[in-house]
Amino acid sequence: MTQALTGIQFTGVGKSLPQRVLTNDQLATVVETSDEWIHSRTGIRERRVLGPTENLLDLALAASEQALCQAGLTALDLDLVILATSTPEDLFGSASRVAARLGAVRAVAFDLTAACTGFVFAVGTAAQFLRTGCYRTALVVAADGLTRWLDWQDRNTCVLFGDGAGAMVLEACPVDQLLGLELRSDGRGADMLTLPTTGETVALMADLAVRNQQYAPIYMNGRDVYRFAVREVPVVIEKALHRAQLRSDQVDCYVLHQANQRILDAVAERLQVPPDRFATTLDRYANTSAASVPITLCEGWESGQIRSGSVLVMAGFGAGLTWGALVCRWGRVSP
């Protein structure tokens, strides 16, 4: 017998950021740049940076606890935990550690990697488990510490990134609040933005050599990434809106990946939407990769820009290349 599909509601959101602030002026003492140069090209004024003894999982845990509190749930209510990250504390995965520290002992947990689109991909993945009735409650966490993988002498990349975590709770619901979803990827553009492996050959014996691997700093072709985002992000949003049977002007708030203010402005212009409908945290937190969408969503909720019942578009784009958008109505459905 085919299992009846159910709907999804979005009931909690949380964020957590490192305490240490690194301003553009401070960066200018490390690499040849200036506040004017960075801000005029990106919209960034400062970012948060993990210290040597700080742990990314601490941020993920704090964001998760805040999201659960807002949803009125405990960790024991969770059936599924997905951690969207490109920078796990353990290359074998960190989701199970987050779930264990949270106390989500009944939940299955796994990592998902889709770079800056990771949160949107993870929400789309969690949604399928809930819609089929396999699980009832899911926590999607996005956490990245990209400042640990930068060349601090490369001003084309080191000025762009910050660290942080965000989380969101999804619950099964008779009335579906996930109105539209569109996910895309294209590996032909993967070389535009990479965190590649490098290494050296090590001879174990006369006739056998192996390779010891490590990661090189982040590389980005900023111009090509910008062109890709400006071209493809409006299209994927329009596709998701079409699935939701909504027009762009019927959306209360757009919560996009915080990569560059010029990209946000270009997408707003393409969609013919006033820029003030685009939530932004870019000036304070820079590009926090997968975490940028839930961090920005959380701040929009806290400021009142997003309310219960608001129609939202969340969109991500980045390495892979990956990009995607979802349309939802925020908040718990009244009984």
C-alpha positions in Angstrom: 0.0 0.0 0.0 1.3 3.5 -0.9 1.9 5.6 2.2 -0.1 8.9 2.1 2.1 12.0 1.8 2.0 14.6 4.6 2.9 18.2 4.7 5.7 20.2 6.4 5.7 23.1 8.8 8.7 25.3 9.9 8.5 25.8 13.6 11.9 27.0 15.0 15.1 28.7 14.0 18.3 29.5 15.8 21.8 30.9 15.2 25.2 31.0 16.9 28.3 33.0 16.0 31.9 33.2 17.4 32.5 36.1 19.8 35.6 37.4 18.0 34.8 40.2 15.5 37.3 40.9 12.7 36.7 44.2 11.0 37.8 45.4 7.5 40.2 47.9 9.1 41.8 45.1 11.1 42.1 42.9 8.0 43.9 45.8 6.3 46.8 45.3 8.8 47.1 41.7 7.6 46.7 42.0 3.8 46.8 44.8 1.3 43.2 46.0 1.4 40.9 48.7 3.0 37.4 49.0 4.4 36.4 51.1 1.4 37.8 48.4 -1.1 36.0 45.5 0.7 32.7 47.3 1.4 32.3 48.8 -2.0 32.8 45.5 -3.8 31.0 43.1 -1.4 28.9 45.0 1.2 30.9 43.5 4.0 32.1 45.5 7.0 33.1 42.8 9.5 32.9 39.1 10.1 33.0 36.6 13.0 36.0 34.3 13.3 36.5 31.1 15.3 39.5 31.3 17.7 42.1 28.6 18.0 40.4 26.8 20.9 36.8 27.3 19.7 34.9 24.4 18.2 32.4 24.5 15.3 30.2 21.9 17.0 29.7 24.3 19.9 28.1 26.8 17.5 26.0 24.0 15.9 24.8 22.9 19.3 23.8 26.4 20.5 21.9 27.1 17.2 20.1 23.8 17.5 19.1 24.4 21.1 17.7 27.8 20.2 15.7 26.4 17.3 14.3 23.6 19.5 13.3 26.0 22.2 11.4 28.2 19.7 9.6 25.2 18.3 8.6 24.1 21.8 10.4 20.7 21.4 13.1 18.7 23.1 15.9 16.8 21.5 14.1 13.6 22.3 11.3 14.7 19.9 13.7 14.6 17.0 13.7 11.7 14.4 16.3 13.2 12.1 19.3 15.5 12.3 21.1 16.7 9.1 24.2 18.7 9.4 25.0 20.8 6.3 28.7 21.6 6.4 31.8 21.7 4.2 34.1 22.0 7.2 33.3 19.2 9.7 35.4 18.8 12.8 35.9 15.2 11.7 36.1 14.3 8.0 34.1 11.1 8.7 31.2 13.4 9.8 30.0 15.5 12.6 26.2 15.2 12.6 26.1 12.3 15.0 28.3 14.2 17.5 25.9 17.2 17.3 22.9 14.8 17.9 24.7 13.1 20.8 25.6 16.4 22.5 22.1 17.7 21.9 20.6 14.5 23.5 18.8 13.5 20.3 19.4 9.8 21.1 16.3 8.6 19.0 17.4 10.5 15.9 19.3 9.3 12.9 22.0 11.8 11.9 24.2 12.4 8.9 26.2 15.1 7.2 25.4 16.6 3.9 27.8 18.6 1.8 26.7 21.1 -0.9 28.9 24.1 0.1 27.0 27.4 0.3 23.8 25.7 -0.9 24.0 23.1 1.8 21.2 24.4 4.0 18.7 24.5 1.1 19.7 21.0 0.0 19.4 19.7 3.5 16.0 21.2 4.0 14.9 19.6 0.7 16.3 16.3 1.8 14.7 16.4 5.3 11.4 17.4 3.6 11.3 14.1 1.7 11.6 12.0 4.9 8.7 13.9 6.5 6.5 14.0 3.4 6.6 10.2 3.0 5.8 9.7 6.7 9.1 8.0 7.5 9.8 10.6 10.2 7.8 13.3 12.0 10.4 15.8 13.2 13.7 16.9 11.7 16.4 19.4 12.7 18.5 20.9 9.9 21.8 22.4 11.1 24.2 24.4 8.9 27.6 25.2 10.3 30.8 26.3 8.6 34.2 27.6 9.7 35.7 28.6 6.4 38.2 31.1 7.9 40.2 28.1 9.0 40.8 27.2 5.3 41.9 30.6 3.9 45.1 32.0 2.6 45.2 35.2 4.6 47.5 36.8 2.0 44.9 36.3 -0.8 42.7 39.4 -0.6 40.3 37.9 -3.2 39.2 35.3 -0.7 40.2 36.2 2.8 38.0 39.3 3.0 34.8 37.3 2.0 34.3 34.7 4.6 33.2 34.4 8.2 32.2 31.5 10.6 28.8 30.7 12.1 25.9 28.2 12.5 22.2 28.2 12.0 19.5 25.6 12.6 15.8 25.1 11.7 13.1 22.6 12.9 10.7 21.0 10.5 7.7 19.0 11.6 5.1 17.0 9.8 1.8 18.8 9.3 -1.5 18.2 7.6 -1.3 21.5 5.7 1.9 21.7 3.7 3.9 24.9 4.3 6.7 23.9 1.8 5.1 25.5 -1.3 7.8 25.1 -3.9 11.3 23.6 -4.2 13.9 23.6 -7.0 17.4 22.2 -6.7 20.2 22.3 -9.3 23.9 21.3 -9.7 26.4 21.5 -12.5 29.9 20.0 -12.0 31.2 21.6 -15.2 31.7 24.7 -13.2 33.2 23.1 -10.1 36.6 24.6 -10.7 35.2 28.2 -10.1 35.2 27.7 -6.3 37.2 24.9 -4.6 38.8 23.8 -1.4 41.0 21.3 -3.1 43.2 18.4 -1.8 46.9 18.5 -2.2 49.6 16.2 -0.9 52.9 14.5 -1.4 54.1 11.1 -2.5 55.5 8.9 0.3 57.5 5.7 -0.5 56.5 2.9 1.8 59.0 0.5 0.2 61.0 0.1 -3.0 58.1 -0.8 -5.2 55.2 0.8 -3.4 54.3 4.5 -2.9 51.2 6.2 -1.5 50.0 9.8 -1.3 49.6 11.7 2.0 46.6 14.1 1.5 45.8 17.5 3.0 43.7 20.5 1.9 44.9 23.6 0.1 43.3 27.0 0.9 40.1 28.1 -0.7 40.3 29.1 -4.4 37.7 31.2 -6.1 37.3 32.8 -9.5 35.2 35.7 -8.2 34.2 37.1 -11.5 32.8 33.8 -12.9 31.0 33.0 -9.6 29.4 36.4 -9.7 28.2 35.8 -13.3 26.9 32.4 -12.5 24.9 33.6 -9.5 23.4 36.6 -11.2 22.4 34.4 -14.1 21.1 31.3 -12.4 19.7 32.3 -9.0 16.8 34.4 -10.3 15.9 31.5 -12.6 15.8 28.9 -9.8 13.8 31.3 -7.6 11.3 31.8 -10.5 11.0 28.0 -10.9 10.3 27.5 -7.2 7.7 30.3 -7.3 6.1 28.7 -10.3 5.8 25.4 -8.4 4.2 27.4 -5.5 1.9 29.2 -7.9 3.1 32.6 -6.6 4.4 35.7 -8.1 7.6 37.4 -6.9 5.7 40.3 -5.4 3.6 37.9 -3.2 6.7 37.0 -1.2 7.1 38.8 2.1 10.9 38.2 2.5 13.7 36.8 0.4 16.4 35.1 2.5 19.3 34.4 0.1 22.8 33.1 0.7 24.9 36.1 1.9 27.8 36.1 -0.6 27.9 39.6 -2.1 25.6 42.6 -1.9 25.9 43.1 -5.6 24.5 39.7 -6.2 21.5 40.4 -3.9 20.8 43.7 -5.6 21.0 42.1 -9.1 18.6 39.3 -8.1 16.2 41.8 -6.7 16.3 43.8 -9.9 15.8 40.7 -12.0 12.7 39.7 -9.9 11.4 43.3 -9.9 11.3 43.2 -6.1 12.2 46.1 -3.8 15.6 45.6 -2.2 14.1 46.0 1.3 12.4 42.7 0.9 15.8 41.0 0.9 17.0 40.2 4.4 20.7 40.8 4.9 23.4 40.1 7.5 26.3 40.3 5.0 27.6 43.5 6.4 28.1 42.0 9.9 28.9 38.3 9.3 30.2 38.1 5.7 29.8 34.8 3.9 29.2 32.0 6.4 28.6 29.5 3.6 25.8 27.0 4.4 25.0 28.8 7.6 24.2 32.2 6.0 20.6 31.4 5.1 19.4 30.2 8.6 21.5 32.9 10.4 19.8 35.5 8.2 16.4 33.9 8.7 16.9 33.9 12.5 17.8 37.6 12.5 14.8 38.4 10.3 12.5 36.6 12.8 14.1 38.3 15.8 13.8 41.8 14.2 10.2 41.3 13.1 10.9 41.4 9.4 9.7 37.8 9.3 6.5 36.9 11.1 4.4 33.8 11.6 2.5 33.3 8.3 5.1 35.2 6.2 5.8 33.8 2.8 9.5 33.3 2.3 12.0 32.4 -0.4 15.2 30.8 0.8 17.9 30.4 -1.8 21.5 29.2 -1.9 24.3 29.0 -4.4 27.9 28.1 -4.5 30.6 25.5 -5.0 29.8 22.4 -6.8 28.4 24.2 -8.6 25.1 24.0 -6.7 22.1 26.2 -6.3 18.5 26.0 -5.2 15.5 27.7 -3.9 12.5 26.9 -1.7 9.3 28.8 -1.1 7.6 28.3 2.3 5.1 29.8 4.7 6.8 30.4 8.1 5.5 29.3 11.4 3.4 26.6 13.1 0.0 25.9 11.6 -2.9 26.6 14.0 -4.7 23.4 15.1 
